[in-house]
Amino acid sequence: MSPCIRACDALTPLGNAATTAAAVRAGVSRLAGDPLLPTRPHDLEWEPWEEATSARVPARPDLPPAGAARLLALAHLASRDLTTLSGVRRADLPRCALLLGLPEVDAVTASWGLPAMAKALAGRLALDGLPVVESHPLGRTAAIELVDRAGQLLAGGQVDRVLLVVADSLVDPDRHESLDTAGRVRSSRSPAGMMPGEAGAGLVLTADGTGPRILKTGHGRELQPIAGPTISTGSGLQQAIGGLLPDGQVWALPDLTGEDYRAREWGLLLSRLSPRLDVGRLTHPASSIGDCGAAGAAVQLAIAATGLQRGWAGSAHALVTAAADDGRRSAVLLGKGS
């Protein structure tokens, strides 16, 4: 089963899926100093706090300021037009599934009710009677792991369409504070840190169609996760990608967020898989919209699908990777379609 991406949409600091893809391609950035996100100095007593560099979705009245309500709003705004874009009618709903990817449950998000959020999203989208409605708080690998889940549902004949939605926000004050305390937000104290962002992104997958196709997925586990004592060994990402590589060049959209750990891991991978991994074009959206956490890979997929359809890549294939903080690694190879 090679699911087709029938439609995609997003809500990012740069706009919807089409405008985000075009802006990232053009090198447009929404990163700026953020007075709402202070980063701690080396010396709390003597040195001033700094502003984080972040990218926020533009302010709007239907976007709550923080927490679970903001995640739900991001997911809703990113997916409310998906059914129209993909031609889903009311009569089709008993053959549709909704899969929602979210950040992992941790000390900050434990009270957010993430496991129940997919049902809340279905209610907001007025999608009544769906046979499958699932929340998956899987973190950064959520989008690719849900591609596998969608493939299972389509291959099993349970549904004809899968609405795959992922949302996350690292500009949430509590999540930012947790990351900054761990030294992961870029500042003079952590110059190789991330720049927080946020996004929601949605895809409609079907078993047939002429759009970009999910050709293969791969998964692995890194022995030295990002919170560990040493840098990545690169083995988990190598496991995830090793069986996906096509003949010829590939458009690569890796999970590069600005953190030194991820850049070193990608460099190790390039050296180990060369010349089989022939990267003709490299795109990392985080340089334009910041680190979007769990939503990052979903945005990468939306950009890849848009770019393949429009012939931006100079290649018939796109490779998207994702790296979870706990060591899980996932990758997906997309084909241009017919």
C-alpha positions as CSV (number, residue, x, y, z in Angstrom):
1,M,0.0,0.0,0.0
2,S,1.4,3.4,-1.1
3,P,-1.0,6.0,0.1
4,C,-1.6,9.1,-2.0
5,I,-1.5,12.6,-0.4
6,R,-4.9,13.9,-1.8
7,A,-4.7,17.3,-0.1
8,C,-2.7,19.2,2.6
9,D,-3.0,22.4,4.6
10,A,-1.3,24.1,7.5
11,L,-1.2,27.0,9.8
12,T,2.3,28.3,10.5
13,P,3.9,31.6,11.2
14,L,4.1,32.0,7.4
15,G,0.5,31.1,6.6
16,N,-1.2,28.1,5.1
17,A,0.5,25.1,3.4
18,A,0.9,26.7,0.0
19,T,2.2,30.1,1.3
20,T,4.5,28.4,3.8
21,A,6.0,26.1,1.1
22,A,6.6,29.1,-1.2
23,A,8.0,31.3,1.6
24,V,10.4,28.6,2.9
25,R,11.6,28.0,-0.7
26,A,12.2,31.8,-1.0
27,G,14.1,31.9,2.3
28,V,11.5,34.1,4.1
29,S,11.8,34.0,7.8
30,R,9.3,34.9,10.6
31,L,11.9,34.5,13.4
32,A,12.2,37.6,15.6
33,G,13.0,38.6,19.2
34,D,10.1,37.6,21.5
35,P,9.6,39.7,24.6
36,L,7.1,37.1,25.9
37,L,9.7,34.4,26.1
38,P,12.6,35.3,28.4
39,T,15.7,33.0,28.4
40,R,17.8,32.7,31.6
41,P,21.3,34.0,31.8
42,H,24.4,32.3,33.1
43,D,24.2,34.2,36.3
44,L,20.7,34.8,37.6
45,E,21.9,37.4,40.1
46,W,24.1,39.6,37.9
47,E,23.2,39.1,34.3
48,P,20.0,40.3,32.5
49,W,17.5,37.8,31.0
50,E,17.4,37.8,27.2
51,E,14.5,37.6,24.7
52,A,14.3,34.3,22.9
53,T,14.2,34.3,19.1
54,S,10.9,32.6,18.1
55,A,8.3,32.4,15.4
56,R,4.6,32.7,16.3
57,V,1.4,32.2,14.3
58,P,0.1,35.8,13.8
59,A,-2.3,36.9,16.5
60,R,-5.9,36.2,15.9
61,P,-9.0,36.1,18.2
62,D,-9.7,32.4,17.7
63,L,-6.2,31.4,18.9
64,P,-5.9,31.1,22.7
65,P,-2.7,32.2,24.4
66,A,-1.4,28.9,25.7
67,G,-1.9,25.3,26.8
68,A,-4.2,22.6,25.4
69,A,-6.7,25.2,24.1
70,R,-4.0,26.6,21.8
71,L,-3.0,23.2,20.5
72,L,-6.6,22.4,19.7
73,A,-7.1,25.7,18.0
74,L,-3.9,25.2,15.9
75,A,-5.1,21.7,14.9
76,H,-8.6,23.0,14.0
77,L,-7.4,26.0,12.0
78,A,-4.9,23.9,10.1
79,S,-7.5,21.2,9.1
80,R,-10.9,22.9,8.8
81,D,-10.5,23.2,5.0
82,L,-9.1,19.7,4.5
83,T,-12.4,18.0,3.7
84,T,-13.3,20.7,1.1
85,L,-9.8,20.5,-0.5
86,S,-10.0,16.7,-0.8
87,G,-13.6,16.6,-1.9
88,V,-15.0,14.8,1.2
89,R,-18.8,15.0,1.4
90,R,-21.1,14.4,4.4
91,A,-22.0,11.0,3.0
92,D,-18.3,10.0,3.0
93,L,-17.7,10.5,6.7
94,P,-18.6,6.8,7.7
95,R,-15.5,5.8,5.6
96,C,-13.1,8.5,7.0
97,A,-10.7,8.4,9.9
98,L,-9.2,11.2,12.0
99,L,-5.7,10.7,13.4
100,L,-4.3,13.5,15.6
101,G,-0.6,13.8,16.4
102,L,0.5,15.7,19.5
103,P,3.5,16.4,21.7
104,E,4.5,13.7,24.2
105,V,2.9,13.5,27.6
106,D,5.4,15.0,30.0
107,A,5.6,17.1,33.1
108,V,4.2,20.1,31.3
109,T,1.6,18.5,29.1
110,A,0.3,15.8,31.5
111,S,-2.6,18.0,32.5
112,W,-3.6,18.9,29.0
113,G,-5.9,16.0,28.3
114,L,-4.0,15.0,25.1
115,P,-5.5,11.5,24.7
116,A,-9.0,13.0,24.4
117,M,-8.1,15.9,22.1
118,A,-8.9,14.0,18.8
119,K,-12.6,13.7,19.8
120,A,-12.7,17.4,20.6
121,L,-11.2,18.2,17.2
122,A,-13.7,16.0,15.4
123,G,-16.4,18.0,17.3
124,R,-15.0,21.3,16.2
125,L,-14.8,20.1,12.6
126,A,-18.3,18.9,12.7
127,L,-17.2,15.4,11.7
128,D,-19.9,13.2,13.1
129,G,-19.9,9.5,12.6
130,L,-16.3,8.8,11.9
131,P,-15.4,5.2,12.6
132,V,-11.9,5.9,13.7
133,V,-10.9,9.0,15.9
134,E,-7.5,8.6,17.6
135,S,-5.1,10.9,19.5
136,H,-1.4,10.0,19.4
137,P,0.8,12.0,21.7
138,L,4.0,10.7,20.1
139,G,6.1,13.9,19.8
140,R,8.3,14.6,16.9
141,T,7.9,11.3,15.1
142,A,4.1,11.6,15.3
143,A,3.5,12.5,11.6
144,I,5.5,9.6,10.2
145,E,4.2,7.1,12.7
146,L,0.7,8.2,11.8
147,V,1.4,7.7,8.1
148,D,2.0,4.0,9.0
149,R,-1.2,3.9,10.9
150,A,-3.1,5.5,8.0
151,G,-1.6,2.9,5.7
152,Q,-2.9,0.1,7.9
153,L,-6.4,1.6,8.0
154,L,-6.5,2.0,4.2
155,A,-5.0,-1.4,3.4
156,G,-7.4,-3.1,5.8
157,G,-10.4,-1.5,4.0
158,Q,-11.7,0.1,7.2
159,V,-11.7,3.6,5.6
160,D,-11.3,5.3,2.3
161,R,-9.7,8.5,3.6
162,V,-7.6,9.4,6.5
163,L,-7.3,12.9,7.9
164,L,-3.9,13.1,9.5
165,V,-3.4,16.3,11.6
166,V,-0.5,17.2,13.9
167,A,-0.2,20.3,16.1
168,D,2.3,21.6,18.6
169,S,3.6,24.8,20.1
170,L,7.0,25.5,21.7
171,V,6.1,29.1,22.3
172,D,3.8,28.0,25.0
173,P,5.3,29.7,28.1
174,D,5.5,26.5,30.3
175,R,7.0,24.4,27.5
176,H,9.5,27.2,26.7
177,E,10.5,27.5,30.3
178,S,11.1,23.7,30.5
179,L,13.3,23.7,27.4
180,D,15.2,26.8,28.5
181,T,15.9,25.4,31.9
182,A,17.4,22.4,30.0
183,G,19.6,24.7,28.0
184,R,17.9,24.0,24.7
185,V,16.6,27.4,23.7
186,R,19.1,29.5,21.7
187,S,20.7,32.3,23.7
188,S,24.1,33.5,24.7
189,R,24.0,30.8,27.3
190,S,23.1,28.1,24.7
191,P,24.2,29.4,21.3
192,A,23.6,26.1,19.6
193,G,20.0,25.8,20.8
194,M,16.6,25.8,19.1
195,M,14.4,28.8,18.2
196,P,10.8,28.0,19.4
197,G,8.0,27.9,16.9
198,E,4.5,26.5,16.5
199,A,2.3,25.0,13.8
200,G,-0.6,22.8,12.8
201,A,-0.6,20.8,9.6
202,G,-3.0,18.3,8.0
203,L,-2.9,15.8,5.2
204,V,-5.6,13.7,3.6
205,L,-4.4,10.3,2.6
206,T,-6.2,7.9,0.3
207,A,-5.4,4.5,-1.3
208,D,-5.6,5.9,-4.8
209,G,-5.1,9.2,-6.6
210,T,-2.6,11.1,-8.7
211,G,-0.9,13.2,-6.1
212,P,2.4,12.6,-4.3
213,R,2.7,9.2,-2.8
214,I,4.0,7.8,0.4
215,L,6.5,5.2,-1.0
216,K,8.2,3.8,2.2
217,T,8.7,4.6,5.8
218,G,11.5,3.6,8.1
219,H,12.1,3.6,11.8
220,G,15.1,3.3,14.2
221,R,16.2,4.1,17.7
222,E,19.2,6.3,18.7
223,L,21.3,4.9,21.5
224,Q,22.3,8.4,22.8
225,P,19.1,10.5,22.9
226,I,19.3,14.3,23.1
227,A,19.1,14.3,26.9
228,G,21.9,11.8,27.2
229,P,25.5,12.5,28.2
230,T,27.0,12.3,24.7
231,I,26.2,13.3,21.1
232,S,24.2,11.1,18.8
233,T,25.8,8.0,17.3
234,G,23.7,8.4,14.2
235,S,22.7,4.8,14.2
236,G,19.0,5.3,14.8
237,L,18.6,7.7,11.8
238,Q,20.7,5.4,9.7
239,Q,18.3,2.5,10.5
240,A,15.4,4.7,9.6
241,I,16.7,5.9,6.3
242,G,18.9,3.0,5.1
243,G,16.1,1.1,3.4
244,L,14.4,4.1,1.8
245,L,17.0,5.5,-0.6
246,P,16.0,5.7,-4.3
247,D,18.2,5.6,-7.3
248,G,19.3,9.2,-8.1
249,Q,19.0,12.4,-6.2
250,V,16.6,13.1,-3.4
251,W,15.1,16.3,-2.0
252,A,15.9,16.1,1.7
253,L,13.8,17.8,4.4
254,P,15.6,16.7,7.6
255,D,14.7,17.5,11.2
256,L,17.3,20.3,11.6
257,T,16.1,22.7,14.2
258,G,19.2,24.7,15.0
259,E,20.3,22.4,17.8
260,D,23.9,21.3,17.5
261,Y,22.9,17.7,18.4
262,R,20.7,17.3,15.3
263,A,23.2,18.9,13.0
264,R,25.9,16.6,14.1
265,E,23.6,13.6,13.7
266,W,22.7,14.6,10.1
267,G,26.4,15.1,9.3
268,L,27.2,11.6,10.5
269,L,24.4,10.2,8.4
270,L,25.6,12.0,5.2
271,S,29.1,10.6,5.7
272,R,27.9,7.1,6.4
273,L,25.4,6.8,3.6
274,S,27.4,8.6,0.9
275,P,27.2,8.1,-2.0
276,R,23.9,6.2,-1.7
277,L,22.2,9.3,-0.1
278,D,22.5,11.7,-3.0
279,V,21.0,15.0,-1.7
280,G,20.2,17.3,-4.6
281,R,18.3,19.9,-2.5
282,L,18.2,20.5,1.2
283,T,15.3,22.3,3.0
284,H,14.9,22.8,6.7
285,P,11.8,24.8,7.5
286,A,12.9,25.5,11.1
287,S,15.2,28.2,9.7
288,S,12.0,30.1,8.7
289,I,9.4,29.1,11.2
290,G,11.4,27.8,14.2
291,D,11.3,24.5,15.9
292,C,7.6,23.4,15.7
293,G,8.1,20.2,17.8
294,A,5.7,17.4,16.9
295,A,4.2,19.5,14.1
296,G,7.6,19.9,12.4
297,A,7.6,16.7,10.4
298,A,3.9,17.3,9.3
299,V,4.9,20.7,8.0
300,Q,7.9,19.1,6.2
301,L,5.5,16.6,4.6
302,A,3.2,19.4,3.5
303,I,6.0,21.3,2.0
304,A,7.4,18.2,0.3
305,A,4.0,17.3,-1.2
306,T,3.5,20.9,-2.5
307,G,7.0,21.1,-3.9
308,L,6.8,17.7,-5.7
309,Q,3.5,18.6,-7.3
310,R,4.9,21.9,-8.5
311,G,8.3,20.5,-9.6
312,W,10.4,22.6,-7.2
313,A,12.6,19.8,-6.1
314,G,14.4,18.9,-9.3
315,S,13.9,15.3,-8.1
316,A,11.1,12.8,-8.2
317,H,11.6,11.9,-4.6
318,A,11.6,13.7,-1.2
319,L,12.9,12.4,2.1
320,V,11.5,13.7,5.4
321,T,13.0,12.7,8.7
322,A,12.0,13.2,12.4
323,A,13.9,12.7,15.6
324,A,12.1,12.3,18.9
325,D,13.8,13.4,22.2
326,D,13.6,9.9,23.6
327,G,15.7,8.4,20.7
328,R,13.0,7.3,18.3
329,R,13.9,8.1,14.6
330,S,11.5,8.0,11.7
331,A,11.8,8.8,7.9
332,V,9.4,8.7,5.0
333,L,10.2,8.7,1.2
334,L,7.7,10.5,-1.0
335,G,7.3,10.0,-4.8
336,K,6.1,12.6,-7.2
337,G,3.0,10.7,-8.3
338,S,1.4,10.8,-11.7
